[in-house]
Amino acid sequence: MAMRLPERPLAALEELSPILRAQGLRDLTGEGCALPAVALTRAKYYRLDAIAELFGRLTSDEQKETLIEVCNEPARTKAKWWFRPREEAITTVEDAMRALLLLLSLTDGQSW
């Protein structure tokens, strides 16, 4: 499989990283990767690229918080999850966000 590059310049993505970490974005893990150091480096950029794409579309703080929550789900904190086509990753995260926002709206934001 050919290496895919982020859509945005790496410097722009690196500027976004501390902002997302301050909002609670968890670090990726190399669990299940044959070469964790290499996988983590590449996956970090893939994830930041997808998040930057989605972050630019979101209009409310609630949506941005939901994006962070979805990206912090256990499967998406593993580097290998982000080794998929860019649009597939973005669509999957968007679908999970919609589902979580729907659940929150049904419960009026109350914890279960």
OpenMM code with the backbone's topology and positions (N, CA, C; nanometers):
from openmm import Vec3, app, unit

residues = "MET ALA MET ARG LEU PRO GLU ARG PRO LEU ALA ALA LEU GLU GLU LEU SER PRO ILE LEU ARG ALA GLN GLY LEU ARG ASP LEU THR GLY GLU GLY CYS ALA LEU PRO ALA VAL ALA LEU THR ARG ALA LYS TYR TYR ARG LEU ASP ALA ILE ALA GLU LEU PHE GLY ARG LEU THR SER ASP GLU GLN LYS GLU THR LEU ILE GLU VAL CYS ASN GLU PRO ALA ARG THR LYS ALA LYS TRP TRP PHE ARG PRO ARG GLU GLU ALA ILE THR THR VAL GLU ASP ALA MET ARG ALA LEU LEU LEU LEU LEU SER LEU THR ASP GLY GLN SER TRP".split()
positions = [
    Vec3(0.0847, -0.1163, 0.0000),
    Vec3(0.0000, 0.0000, 0.0000),
    Vec3(0.0899, 0.1236, 0.0000),
    Vec3(0.0585, 0.2199, -0.0845),
    Vec3(0.1353, 0.3433, -0.0921),
    Vec3(0.1107, 0.4286, 0.0313),
    Vec3(0.2160, 0.4991, 0.0725),
    Vec3(0.2026, 0.5859, 0.1892),
    Vec3(0.1164, 0.7061, 0.1511),
    Vec3(0.0180, 0.7357, 0.2331),
    Vec3(-0.0650, 0.8522, 0.2040),
    Vec3(-0.0151, 0.9675, 0.2886),
    Vec3(-0.0232, 1.0854, 0.2347),
    Vec3(0.0230, 1.2036, 0.3055),
    Vec3(-0.0960, 1.2854, 0.3522),
    Vec3(-0.0808, 1.3557, 0.4632),
    Vec3(-0.1889, 1.4433, 0.5087),
    Vec3(-0.2181, 1.5499, 0.4044),
    Vec3(-0.3420, 1.5964, 0.4024),
    Vec3(-0.3826, 1.6997, 0.3092),
    Vec3(-0.3214, 1.8351, 0.3445),
    Vec3(-0.2959, 1.8588, 0.4709),
    Vec3(-0.2429, 1.9860, 0.5174),
    Vec3(-0.0925, 1.9753, 0.5404),
    Vec3(-0.0228, 2.0919, 0.5348),
    Vec3(0.1209, 2.0885, 0.5657),
    Vec3(0.1434, 2.0382, 0.7079),
    Vec3(0.2506, 1.9638, 0.7261),
    Vec3(0.2788, 1.9056, 0.8570),
    Vec3(0.2952, 2.0122, 0.9650),
    Vec3(0.3524, 2.1259, 0.9301),
    Vec3(0.3701, 2.2329, 1.0299),
    Vec3(0.2349, 2.2813, 1.0822),
    Vec3(0.1374, 2.2932, 0.9944),
    Vec3(0.0038, 2.3371, 1.0365),
    Vec3(-0.0599, 2.2336, 1.1283),
    Vec3(-0.0381, 2.1066, 1.0992),
    Vec3(-0.0937, 2.0012, 1.1832),
    Vec3(-0.0260, 1.9999, 1.3204),
    Vec3(0.1042, 2.0244, 1.3226),
    Vec3(0.1758, 2.0257, 1.4502),
    Vec3(0.1295, 2.1409, 1.5390),
    Vec3(0.0864, 2.2526, 1.4792),
    Vec3(0.0333, 2.3650, 1.5572),
    Vec3(-0.0996, 2.3275, 1.6222),
    Vec3(-0.1761, 2.2423, 1.5577),
    Vec3(-0.3062, 2.2007, 1.6092),
    Vec3(-0.2927, 2.1025, 1.7254),
    Vec3(-0.1861, 2.0255, 1.7274),
    Vec3(-0.1688, 1.9201, 1.8265),
    Vec3(-0.1806, 1.9680, 1.9719),
    Vec3(-0.1102, 2.0756, 2.0153),
    Vec3(-0.1242, 2.1180, 2.1553),
    Vec3(-0.2639, 2.1684, 2.1888),
    Vec3(-0.3307, 2.2251, 2.0925),
    Vec3(-0.4681, 2.2738, 2.1146),
    Vec3(-0.5589, 2.1556, 2.1439),
    Vec3(-0.5462, 2.0503, 2.0650),
    Vec3(-0.6297, 1.9315, 2.0841),
    Vec3(-0.5941, 1.8594, 2.2130),
    Vec3(-0.4656, 1.8542, 2.2458),
    Vec3(-0.4236, 1.7889, 2.3706),
    Vec3(-0.4819, 1.8644, 2.4899),
    Vec3(-0.4851, 1.9980, 2.4831),
    Vec3(-0.5428, 2.0787, 2.5910),
    Vec3(-0.6921, 2.0520, 2.6063),
    Vec3(-0.7562, 2.0112, 2.4979),
    Vec3(-0.8987, 1.9795, 2.5033),
    Vec3(-0.9241, 1.8347, 2.5432),
    Vec3(-0.8177, 1.7593, 2.5693),
    Vec3(-0.8344, 1.6237, 2.6216),
    Vec3(-0.8071, 1.5117, 2.5237),
    Vec3(-0.7550, 1.5420, 2.4051),
    Vec3(-0.7255, 1.4355, 2.3095),
    Vec3(-0.6133, 1.3482, 2.3635),
    Vec3(-0.6397, 1.2186, 2.3694),
    Vec3(-0.5419, 1.1236, 2.4231),
    Vec3(-0.4353, 1.0910, 2.3184),
    Vec3(-0.3193, 1.0486, 2.3677),
    Vec3(-0.2117, 1.0054, 2.2784),
    Vec3(-0.2474, 0.8720, 2.2156),
    Vec3(-0.1901, 0.8480, 2.0984),
    Vec3(-0.2083, 0.7195, 2.0318),
    Vec3(-0.1177, 0.6149, 2.0961),
    Vec3(-0.1568, 0.4886, 2.0817),
    Vec3(-0.0734, 0.3783, 2.1275),
    Vec3(-0.0300, 0.2962, 2.0062),
    Vec3(0.0811, 0.2268, 2.0198),
    Vec3(0.1300, 0.1410, 1.9129),
    Vec3(0.0829, -0.0027, 1.9256),
    Vec3(-0.0177, -0.0253, 2.0096),
    Vec3(-0.0684, -0.1610, 2.0338),
    Vec3(-0.1085, -0.2284, 1.9033),
    Vec3(-0.0559, -0.3479, 1.8832),
    Vec3(-0.0902, -0.4273, 1.7657),
    Vec3(-0.0113, -0.3930, 1.6405),
    Vec3(0.0828, -0.2991, 1.6499),
    Vec3(0.1625, -0.2599, 1.5342),
    Vec3(0.2954, -0.3348, 1.5348),
    Vec3(0.3387, -0.3778, 1.4170),
    Vec3(0.4662, -0.4480, 1.4070),
    Vec3(0.5838, -0.3538, 1.4342),
    Vec3(0.5740, -0.2314, 1.3900),
    Vec3(0.6782, -0.1307, 1.4118),
    Vec3(0.6137, -0.0098, 1.4789),
    Vec3(0.5911, -0.0161, 1.6092),
    Vec3(0.5151, 0.0887, 1.6777),
    Vec3(0.5696, 0.2299, 1.6604),
    Vec3(0.7014, 0.2479, 1.6624),
    Vec3(0.7571, 0.3828, 1.6510),
    Vec3(0.7224, 0.4455, 1.5159),
    Vec3(0.7363, 0.3675, 1.4100),
    Vec3(0.7034, 0.4162, 1.2757),
    Vec3(0.5528, 0.4378, 1.2642),
    Vec3(0.4756, 0.3428, 1.3109),
    Vec3(0.3300, 0.3519, 1.3020),
    Vec3(0.2768, 0.4725, 1.3777),
    Vec3(0.3297, 0.4974, 1.4961),
    Vec3(0.2823, 0.6105, 1.5755),
    Vec3(0.3101, 0.7431, 1.5066),
    Vec3(0.4259, 0.7557, 1.4473),
    Vec3(0.4610, 0.8801, 1.3791),
    Vec3(0.3677, 0.9061, 1.2621),
    Vec3(0.3470, 0.8045, 1.1798),
    Vec3(0.2589, 0.8219, 1.0633),
    Vec3(0.1142, 0.8409, 1.1061),
    Vec3(0.0675, 0.7600, 1.1999),
    Vec3(-0.0727, 0.7674, 1.2429),
    Vec3(-0.1046, 0.9017, 1.3076),
    Vec3(-0.0067, 0.9583, 1.3774),
    Vec3(-0.0263, 1.0893, 1.4401),
    Vec3(-0.0667, 1.1919, 1.3345),
    Vec3(0.0027, 1.1928, 1.2227),
    Vec3(-0.0285, 1.2875, 1.1168),
    Vec3(-0.1598, 1.2547, 1.0473),
    Vec3(-0.1876, 1.1275, 1.0269),
    Vec3(-0.3149, 1.0899, 0.9658),
    Vec3(-0.4307, 1.1370, 1.0532),
    Vec3(-0.4190, 1.1128, 1.1841),
    Vec3(-0.5258, 1.1517, 1.2761),
    Vec3(-0.5412, 1.3030, 1.2815),
    Vec3(-0.4308, 1.3742, 1.2949),
    Vec3(-0.4385, 1.5203, 1.2997),
    Vec3(-0.4991, 1.5773, 1.1715),
    Vec3(-0.4653, 1.5183, 1.0581),
    Vec3(-0.5208, 1.5638, 0.9309),
    Vec3(-0.6725, 1.5460, 0.9280),
    Vec3(-0.7188, 1.4304, 0.9708),
    Vec3(-0.8637, 1.4046, 0.9731),
    Vec3(-0.9340, 1.4965, 1.0722),
    Vec3(-0.8756, 1.5138, 1.1903),
    Vec3(-0.9367, 1.5998, 1.2914),
    Vec3(-0.9396, 1.7443, 1.2429),
    Vec3(-0.8319, 1.7898, 1.1800),
    Vec3(-0.8291, 1.9268, 1.1279),
    Vec3(-0.9393, 1.9480, 1.0255),
    Vec3(-0.9599, 1.8501, 0.9410),
    Vec3(-1.0679, 1.8578, 0.8411),
    Vec3(-1.2035, 1.8719, 0.9097),
    Vec3(-1.2284, 1.7874, 1.0071),
    Vec3(-1.3571, 1.7901, 1.0773),
    Vec3(-1.3718, 1.9145, 1.1642),
    Vec3(-1.2653, 1.9525, 1.2321),
    Vec3(-1.2682, 2.0672, 1.3233),
    Vec3(-1.3112, 2.1936, 1.2499),
    Vec3(-1.2636, 2.2079, 1.1264),
    Vec3(-1.2985, 2.3246, 1.0456),
    Vec3(-1.4457, 2.3310, 1.0087),
    Vec3(-1.5137, 2.2193, 1.0077),
    Vec3(-1.6560, 2.2139, 0.9721),
    Vec3(-1.7495, 2.2349, 1.0913),
    Vec3(-1.6977, 2.2163, 1.2113),
    Vec3(-1.7831, 2.2185, 1.3302),
    Vec3(-1.8108, 2.3613, 1.3749),
    Vec3(-1.9342, 2.3844, 1.4175),
    Vec3(-1.9748, 2.5204, 1.4515),
    Vec3(-1.9952, 2.5429, 1.6007),
    Vec3(-2.0122, 2.4385, 1.6773),
    Vec3(-2.0401, 2.4586, 1.8201),
    Vec3(-1.9333, 2.3904, 1.9056),
    Vec3(-1.9202, 2.4386, 2.0279),
    Vec3(-1.8279, 2.3762, 2.1226),
    Vec3(-1.8690, 2.2328, 2.1523),
    Vec3(-2.0001, 2.2082, 2.1572),
    Vec3(-2.0500, 2.0727, 2.1838),
    Vec3(-2.0028, 1.9758, 2.0754),
    Vec3(-2.0067, 2.0199, 1.9499),
    Vec3(-1.9610, 1.9345, 1.8405),
    Vec3(-1.8109, 1.9081, 1.8516),
    Vec3(-1.7343, 2.0107, 1.8871),
    Vec3(-1.5895, 1.9950, 1.8998),
    Vec3(-1.5552, 1.9016, 2.0162),
    Vec3(-1.6279, 1.9123, 2.1257),
    Vec3(-1.6075, 1.8213, 2.2389),
    Vec3(-1.6420, 1.6782, 2.1994),
    Vec3(-1.7476, 1.6638, 2.1203),
    Vec3(-1.7880, 1.5313, 2.0740),
    Vec3(-1.6817, 1.4711, 1.9835),
    Vec3(-1.6211, 1.5518, 1.8990),
    Vec3(-1.5126, 1.5041, 1.8131),
    Vec3(-1.3991, 1.4476, 1.8978),
    Vec3(-1.3609, 1.5189, 2.0023),
    Vec3(-1.2535, 1.4724, 2.0904),
    Vec3(-1.2948, 1.3418, 2.1587),
    Vec3(-1.4194, 1.3343, 2.2069),
    Vec3(-1.4674, 1.2123, 2.2731),
    Vec3(-1.4628, 1.0926, 2.1787),
    Vec3(-1.5068, 1.1127, 2.0555),
    Vec3(-1.5073, 1.0034, 1.9577),
    Vec3(-1.3641, 0.9591, 1.9268),
    Vec3(-1.2724, 1.0540, 1.9134),
    Vec3(-1.1332, 1.0192, 1.8849),
    Vec3(-1.0644, 0.9552, 2.0050),
    Vec3(-1.1210, 0.9720, 2.1231),
    Vec3(-1.0648, 0.9115, 2.2442),
    Vec3(-1.1215, 0.7729, 2.2731),
    Vec3(-1.2155, 0.7252, 2.1907),
    Vec3(-1.2677, 0.5900, 2.2106),
    Vec3(-1.1519, 0.4922, 2.1952),
    Vec3(-1.1520, 0.3847, 2.2730),
    Vec3(-1.0362, 0.2937, 2.2744),
    Vec3(-0.9849, 0.2492, 2.1373),
    Vec3(-1.0717, 0.2158, 2.0453),
    Vec3(-1.0239, 0.1707, 1.9139),
    Vec3(-0.9507, 0.2816, 1.8397),
    Vec3(-0.9964, 0.4051, 1.8555),
    Vec3(-0.9357, 0.5159, 1.7819),
    Vec3(-0.8139, 0.5765, 1.8519),
    Vec3(-0.7738, 0.5215, 1.9654),
    Vec3(-0.6476, 0.5646, 2.0258),
    Vec3(-0.5339, 0.4705, 1.9855),
    Vec3(-0.5658, 0.3706, 1.9058),
    Vec3(-0.4636, 0.2798, 1.8540),
    Vec3(-0.4183, 0.3307, 1.7173),
    Vec3(-0.2890, 0.3402, 1.7009),
    Vec3(-0.2333, 0.3937, 1.5762),
    Vec3(-0.2877, 0.3199, 1.4537),
    Vec3(-0.3019, 0.1884, 1.4640),
    Vec3(-0.3402, 0.1114, 1.3451),
    Vec3(-0.4806, 0.1463, 1.2951),
    Vec3(-0.5674, 0.2036, 1.3795),
    Vec3(-0.7018, 0.2413, 1.3345),
    Vec3(-0.6944, 0.3476, 1.2254),
    Vec3(-0.5949, 0.4347, 1.2320),
    Vec3(-0.5858, 0.5472, 1.1393),
    Vec3(-0.5219, 0.5096, 1.0058),
    Vec3(-0.4776, 0.3836, 0.9900),
    Vec3(-0.4214, 0.3383, 0.8633),
    Vec3(-0.5332, 0.2852, 0.7743),
    Vec3(-0.6123, 0.3748, 0.7273),
    Vec3(-0.7243, 0.3462, 0.6379),
    Vec3(-0.7373, 0.4666, 0.5463),
    Vec3(-0.8123, 0.4542, 0.4394),
    Vec3(-0.8280, 0.5711, 0.3518),
    Vec3(-0.8810, 0.6924, 0.4299),
    Vec3(-0.8285, 0.8082, 0.3964),
    Vec3(-0.8617, 0.9322, 0.4667),
    Vec3(-1.0124, 0.9552, 0.4754),
    Vec3(-1.0812, 0.9452, 0.3629),
    Vec3(-1.2252, 0.9716, 0.3626),
    Vec3(-1.3022, 0.8697, 0.4470),
    Vec3(-1.2552, 0.7464, 0.4490),
    Vec3(-1.3194, 0.6448, 0.5325),
    Vec3(-1.3044, 0.6807, 0.6808),
    Vec3(-1.1858, 0.7241, 0.7195),
    Vec3(-1.1627, 0.7633, 0.8592),
    Vec3(-1.2528, 0.8811, 0.8965),
    Vec3(-1.2579, 0.9808, 0.8099),
    Vec3(-1.3394, 1.0998, 0.8373),
    Vec3(-1.4867, 1.0631, 0.8461),
    Vec3(-1.5353, 0.9833, 0.7523),
    Vec3(-1.6759, 0.9432, 0.7520),
    Vec3(-1.7104, 0.8608, 0.8758),
    Vec3(-1.6221, 0.7706, 0.9142),
    Vec3(-1.6465, 0.6873, 1.0324),
    Vec3(-1.6543, 0.7724, 1.1586),
    Vec3(-1.5632, 0.8683, 1.1719),
    Vec3(-1.5648, 0.9576, 1.2879),
    Vec3(-1.6908, 1.0438, 1.2858),
    Vec3(-1.7279, 1.0951, 1.1693),
    Vec3(-1.8510, 1.1753, 1.1584),
    Vec3(-1.9736, 1.0950, 1.1995),
    Vec3(-1.9828, 0.9715, 1.1545),
    Vec3(-2.0965, 0.8856, 1.1901),
    Vec3(-2.1030, 0.8634, 1.3411),
    Vec3(-1.9877, 0.8375, 1.4018),
    Vec3(-1.9832, 0.8166, 1.5469),
    Vec3(-2.0220, 0.9449, 1.6205),
    Vec3(-1.9804, 1.0597, 1.5676),
    Vec3(-2.0181, 1.1874, 1.6294),
    Vec3(-2.1692, 1.2090, 1.6234),
    Vec3(-2.2267, 1.1814, 1.5060),
    Vec3(-2.3728, 1.1968, 1.4911),
    Vec3(-2.4470, 1.1082, 1.5916),
    Vec3(-2.4030, 0.9853, 1.6037),
    Vec3(-2.4680, 0.8919, 1.6960),
    Vec3(-2.4570, 0.9412, 1.8401),
    Vec3(-2.3396, 0.9878, 1.8789),
    Vec3(-2.3204, 1.0372, 2.0156),
    Vec3(-2.4016, 1.1634, 2.0412),
    Vec3(-2.4041, 1.2550, 1.9450),
    Vec3(-2.4841, 1.3771, 1.9602),
    Vec3(-2.6328, 1.3450, 1.9687),
    Vec3(-2.6775, 1.2461, 1.8929),
    Vec3(-2.8175, 1.2042, 1.8998),
    Vec3(-2.8495, 1.1486, 2.0379),
    Vec3(-2.7632, 1.0624, 2.0886),
    Vec3(-2.7848, 1.0082, 2.2233),
    Vec3(-2.7874, 1.1191, 2.3278),
    Vec3(-2.6973, 1.2140, 2.3154),
    Vec3(-2.6947, 1.3263, 2.4101),
    Vec3(-2.8218, 1.4096, 2.4012),
    Vec3(-2.8727, 1.4279, 2.2801),
    Vec3(-2.9954, 1.5071, 2.2657),
    Vec3(-3.1158, 1.4326, 2.3233),
    Vec3(-3.1158, 1.3005, 2.3136),
    Vec3(-3.2263, 1.2218, 2.3678),
    Vec3(-3.2272, 1.2207, 2.5196),
    Vec3(-3.1086, 1.2368, 2.5775),
    Vec3(-3.0989, 1.2365, 2.7236),
    Vec3(-3.0836, 1.3781, 2.7805),
    Vec3(-3.0954, 1.4780, 2.6931),
    Vec3(-3.0781, 1.6187, 2.7329),
    Vec3(-2.9442, 1.6418, 2.8016),
    Vec3(-2.8416, 1.5692, 2.7574),
    Vec3(-2.7083, 1.5873, 2.8139),
    Vec3(-2.6909, 1.5271, 2.9531),
    Vec3(-2.7918, 1.4586, 3.0051),
    Vec3(-2.7817, 1.3974, 3.1379),
    Vec3(-2.6881, 1.2778, 3.1318),
    Vec3(-2.6115, 1.2567, 3.2376),
    Vec3(-2.5279, 1.1378, 3.2418),
    Vec3(-2.6174, 1.0187, 3.2748),
    Vec3(-2.5738, 0.9009, 3.2344),
    Vec3(-2.6567, 0.7813, 3.2525),
    Vec3(-2.6298, 0.7276, 3.3857),
] * unit.nanometer
topology = app.Topology()
chain = topology.addChain("A")
for resn in residues:
    res = topology.addResidue(resn, chain)
    for name in ("N", "CA", "C"):
        topology.addAtom(name, app.Element.getBySymbol(name[0]), res)
